[in-house]
Amino acid sequence: MKIAVVVPVYHEPKKTGDIIRKFFDNDYPEKEIYIVIDGETNELIEAAFSPFRERLHLSYNNKRLGKVNSLNRVTYEINADLLLFLDNDIVLPDDTRYLSKIAKFMENHDIAELPKEAIVSSFISAMINYEFIGYAISSLIVANLSHRCPFLNGAAFIIRQPLFNRLEGFRSVVNEDNDISSRAFRLDARFGFDPSLKVKNEVPSTVREWLKQRRRWALNNIYWLKDHFIHVFLKMFRSPRLFLSFLFLIMPIAAFILVFLLARHTHMTALLPFIFMHFQHYNVISGAFLWYTHYRLIATEGIIPTISGLLISTGITFIFSRILKFRFNFLDYILFYFVYSPIWFIINIIMWVLVIFKIEIDLDWKI
């Protein structure tokens, strides 16, 4: 099974040199690597390639075409069984058998996301890492329940080339990764998520970088809902496994709201924070609601229910972090729980308002 690795590079090489080195250190025989330079090249980019130049497939756009156009253009010349797409901020594991493990895993899958753990270098990157744990939990459970998934983080994923060709590659949209996974989902493509294939991901380390990224991510959420939600929702009812996955996805937020409404008439108030954080994928939906709920809990029930919910949620997340082998720090998690998630929710709301009122958003992103 031949694997073609495709890495887009724009402006700076980041981890490209490390990706190339580990690729050639890997003992998997049937492999090729394609590097596409979007925009003008520079000395730093060329230096990252120099030790391996004769063994690479290099493609120069010479002008900025954007990630989608760059990737689609390069894949036209590839003839492989599997396409492994890696952003140039990905750090592969030091494992000479890594590609062999991917090939083995993909024998039973059509598309798969590689689990990502954030490289923690600042407070912001530490917060993002807990988001990644939440995404990993959701992807792992959905993959095991239904073997189908309509969303993925495209910084590192693998897809069978016949499926990629059938989908006619990436579409020219800002959320090309979730878009292609949703279109694959419509075709009943078998989705996989294997914690043993985890990679590291360099993420924003400053507030400015984070806000720049989150403007784009918030738009991703909006456009995904606009383009795919109805199709995904209807498809959920055609398969018992998909329907079970759907129930699992909506249950935490539905239960959170229900219990909140009943809290003043029951003794279940300690469950509120736990239900909220039980499935972190929904932070962007109900983040600000967490602030209001804890205010009501402390005002009417005292601080014990809030602390109880925090401890239960922390325990669940800690257990999954050990299963997934992710970094975990209790103090960081408290800040993520009470501060970061609601702020991320508010940014999503702001983006929704801007889109509804058709206010132009500068993403510094070429589509």
C-alpha positions in Angstrom: 0.0 0.0 0.0 1.7 3.1 -1.2 1.6 6.3 1.0 2.0 9.8 -0.4 2.7 12.5 2.2 1.7 16.0 1.2 2.9 19.1 3.1 1.9 22.7 2.2 4.4 25.4 3.2 3.7 29.1 3.2 6.0 31.9 4.3 8.1 29.9 6.8 9.0 26.2 7.1 8.1 25.6 10.7 8.4 21.9 11.3 8.8 20.9 7.6 12.5 19.9 8.0 11.6 17.6 10.9 8.7 16.0 9.0 11.0 15.3 6.0 13.8 13.8 8.2 11.4 11.5 10.0 9.8 10.5 6.8 13.1 9.3 5.3 14.1 7.7 8.6 10.9 5.6 8.4 11.4 2.1 7.3 8.1 1.8 5.3 9.2 1.0 1.7 6.3 2.3 -0.5 6.3 6.0 0.2 6.7 9.4 -1.4 6.7 12.9 0.0 5.4 16.0 -1.8 6.2 19.6 -0.6 4.2 22.4 -2.1 5.5 26.0 -1.6 2.6 28.4 -1.7 3.8 32.0 -2.5 7.4 33.0 -2.9 10.1 30.8 -1.4 12.9 32.1 0.9 16.2 31.1 2.4 14.6 29.5 5.5 12.3 27.3 3.4 15.1 26.3 1.1 17.4 25.4 4.0 14.7 23.1 5.4 14.8 21.1 2.1 18.5 21.2 1.3 19.6 17.9 2.9 16.9 16.0 1.1 16.3 18.0 -2.1 17.1 15.2 -4.5 14.7 12.8 -2.9 11.7 15.2 -2.6 8.9 16.1 -5.0 9.0 19.9 -4.8 6.3 22.1 -6.3 6.6 25.9 -6.4 3.5 28.0 -6.9 5.6 31.2 -7.2 2.5 33.1 -6.1 0.0 32.7 -3.3 -2.7 30.3 -4.5 -4.0 29.3 -1.1 -4.0 26.0 0.8 -6.8 24.3 -1.1 -5.6 25.1 -4.6 -2.0 24.2 -3.6 -3.0 20.8 -2.3 -5.4 20.0 -5.2 -2.8 20.9 -7.8 -0.1 18.7 -6.3 -2.4 15.6 -5.9 -3.0 15.6 -9.6 0.4 14.1 -10.1 0.2 11.6 -7.3 -0.5 7.9 -7.8 -0.8 6.3 -4.4 -3.2 4.2 -2.3 -3.2 6.6 0.7 -2.8 10.4 0.9 -1.4 11.7 4.2 -2.0 15.4 4.5 0.2 17.2 7.2 0.3 20.9 8.0 3.9 22.1 8.4 3.3 22.7 12.1 2.9 19.0 12.8 5.6 17.0 14.7 5.6 13.3 13.9 6.6 10.8 16.6 10.1 9.3 16.6 8.9 6.0 15.4 10.5 4.3 12.4 7.4 2.1 12.1 4.9 5.0 12.1 3.9 4.8 8.4 3.6 1.0 8.7 1.1 1.5 11.6 -0.9 3.9 9.5 -0.9 1.5 6.5 -2.1 -1.3 8.8 -4.8 0.8 10.4 -6.1 2.1 7.0 -6.7 -1.5 5.8 -10.1 -1.2 7.4 -10.8 2.6 7.0 -11.3 5.1 4.2 -10.5 8.2 6.1 -8.9 8.8 9.4 -7.8 11.6 11.7 -4.5 11.5 13.4 -5.0 12.5 17.1 -3.3 15.8 17.9 -1.8 17.0 21.1 -0.9 20.7 21.4 2.8 21.6 22.0 2.5 23.6 25.2 4.7 26.7 25.3 2.5 29.3 26.9 -0.8 29.7 28.7 -2.7 30.0 25.5 -1.3 26.8 24.1 -2.0 25.0 27.4 -5.7 26.0 27.0 -5.8 24.8 23.4 -4.5 21.4 24.6 -7.7 20.8 26.6 -9.7 21.6 23.5 -7.7 19.0 21.7 -8.5 16.5 24.5 -12.2 17.2 24.0 -12.0 16.8 20.2 -10.1 13.5 20.7 -12.7 12.2 23.1 -15.5 13.0 20.7 -13.7 11.6 17.7 -12.7 8.4 19.5 -16.2 7.7 20.8 -18.0 8.5 17.5 -15.4 6.4 15.5 -16.0 3.4 17.8 -19.7 3.8 17.9 -20.6 4.3 14.3 -17.3 4.2 12.3 -18.5 7.4 10.6 -17.7 11.0 11.4 -18.7 14.2 9.7 -15.9 16.4 11.1 -12.1 16.3 11.5 -9.1 18.5 12.2 -7.3 18.6 8.9 -3.9 19.5 10.3 -3.1 15.8 10.0 -5.3 13.2 8.4 -5.2 10.4 5.9 -7.6 9.4 3.1 -7.6 6.7 0.4 -6.8 8.3 -2.9 -9.8 6.7 -4.7 -12.1 8.4 -2.2 -10.3 11.7 -2.5 -10.6 11.5 -6.3 -14.3 10.6 -6.0 -14.8 13.7 -3.9 -12.9 15.7 -6.5 -10.4 16.9 -3.9 -10.9 19.8 -1.6 -13.5 22.5 -2.3 -12.6 26.2 -2.3 -14.0 26.9 1.2 -12.4 28.2 4.4 -13.2 25.0 6.2 -11.8 22.6 3.6 -11.0 19.9 6.2 -14.5 19.6 7.8 -16.0 20.0 4.4 -14.2 17.0 2.9 -14.9 14.9 6.0 -18.6 15.7 5.8 -18.7 14.9 2.1 -17.0 11.6 2.8 -19.5 11.0 5.6 -22.3 11.3 3.1 -20.7 8.5 1.1 -20.6 6.3 4.2 -16.8 6.4 4.2 -15.4 4.4 7.1 -13.8 6.8 9.6 -11.0 5.9 12.0 -9.3 7.4 15.0 -6.5 5.5 16.6 -4.9 7.1 19.8 -1.6 5.2 19.1 -1.1 7.4 15.9 -1.0 10.6 17.9 1.1 13.5 16.6 2.1 16.9 18.2 0.7 20.1 16.8 2.3 23.6 17.2 -0.5 25.9 18.1 -0.8 29.7 18.7 1.1 30.8 21.8 0.0 34.4 22.0 -3.5 36.1 22.3 -3.0 37.8 18.9 -2.2 34.6 17.1 -5.0 32.8 18.9 -7.6 35.5 17.9 -6.4 35.3 14.3 -6.9 31.5 14.2 -10.2 31.7 16.1 -11.8 34.1 13.6 -11.2 31.4 11.0 -12.3 28.5 13.2 -15.5 30.3 14.2 -16.3 30.8 10.5 -15.6 27.1 10.0 -18.3 26.3 12.5 -20.8 28.6 10.8 -20.1 27.4 7.2 -20.2 23.8 8.3 -23.6 24.3 9.8 -24.8 26.1 6.7 -23.5 23.5 4.2 -23.7 20.2 6.0 -25.8 20.1 9.1 -29.2 19.2 7.5 -27.6 16.4 5.5 -25.7 15.0 8.5 -28.8 15.3 10.7 -31.1 13.5 8.2 -28.5 10.8 7.7 -28.3 10.1 11.4 -31.8 8.6 11.3 -30.9 6.0 8.6 -28.6 3.9 10.7 -28.9 2.7 14.3 -25.2 3.2 14.9 -25.3 6.7 13.5 -28.4 7.5 15.5 -26.7 6.3 18.7 -23.7 8.5 17.9 -26.1 11.5 17.3 -27.7 10.9 20.7 -24.4 10.8 22.4 -23.4 14.1 20.8 -26.5 16.0 21.7 -27.1 14.4 25.1 -24.7 16.5 27.2 -26.0 19.9 26.1 -29.6 18.7 26.2 -29.1 17.2 29.6 -27.3 20.3 30.9 -30.2 22.6 30.0 -32.8 20.1 31.3 -31.1 19.7 34.6 -30.6 23.4 34.9 -34.3 24.0 34.5 -35.0 21.4 37.1 -32.2 22.3 39.5 -34.3 24.4 41.9 -36.8 21.5 42.4 -34.3 18.7 42.8 -31.1 17.8 44.6 -29.1 17.4 41.3 -27.4 20.8 41.2 -23.9 19.3 41.7 -24.4 17.5 38.3 -24.7 20.7 36.3 -21.0 21.5 35.8 -20.2 17.8 35.3 -22.8 17.4 32.5 -21.6 20.6 30.9 -17.9 19.5 30.8 -18.7 15.8 30.2 -18.5 16.5 26.5 -16.1 19.4 25.8 -17.0 19.5 22.1 -20.0 21.6 23.2 -18.0 24.4 24.9 -18.6 26.6 21.9 -22.4 26.1 22.2 -22.9 26.6 25.9 -19.8 28.3 27.3 -21.3 31.5 28.5 -24.2 29.5 30.0 -21.6 28.0 32.4 -20.9 31.4 33.9 -24.5 32.1 34.6 -25.1 28.6 36.0 -22.3 28.8 38.5 -23.5 32.2 39.5 -26.9 30.8 40.2 -25.4 27.7 42.0 -23.2 29.8 44.3 -26.0 32.3 45.0 -28.7 29.8 45.8 -26.9 26.5 46.7 -23.5 27.6 47.9 -20.1 26.7 46.4 -20.2 23.0 47.1 -22.2 22.0 44.0 -19.8 24.0 41.8 -16.7 22.4 43.4 -18.3 18.9 43.2 -19.0 19.3 39.5 -15.5 20.6 38.8 -13.9 17.7 40.6 -16.1 15.1 38.7 -15.4 16.8 35.4 -11.7 17.0 36.2 -11.6 13.3 37.0 -13.3 12.3 33.8 -11.0 14.5 31.7 -7.9 13.3 33.6 -8.8 9.6 32.9 -9.2 10.3 29.2 -6.0 12.2 29.1 -4.2 9.2 30.5 -5.9 6.9 28.0 -5.0 9.2 25.1 -1.6 10.1 26.7 -2.2 13.8 26.7 -0.6 16.4 29.0 -2.9 17.3 32.0 -2.4 20.0 34.7 -5.1 20.6 37.3 -4.6 24.3 37.7 -4.6 24.8 33.9 -7.8 22.9 33.7 -9.6 25.1 36.2 -8.8 28.1 34.1 -9.9 26.3 31.0 -13.1 25.3 32.8 -14.2 28.6 34.2 -12.5 31.2 31.8 -11.3 30.0 28.5 -14.4 28.0 27.3 -16.9 30.8 27.9 -14.6 33.3 26.1 -14.3 31.0 23.1 -18.1 30.7 23.1 -18.4 34.5 23.0 -16.1 34.8 20.0 -18.3 32.4 18.1 -21.3 34.5 18.9 -19.5 37.7 17.7 -18.6 35.9 14.4 -22.2 34.8 14.0 -23.3 38.4 14.3 -20.8 39.6 11.8 -21.8 37.0 9.3 -25.6 37.7 9.8 -25.0 41.4 9.2 -22.6 40.7 6.3 -19.8 42.6 7.9 -16.5 41.8 6.1 -14.0 39.7 8.2 -10.3 39.9 7.5 -8.9 36.4 8.0 -5.5 36.9 6.2 -6.3 33.5 4.6 -6.2 32.7 1.0 -9.1 30.4 -0.1 
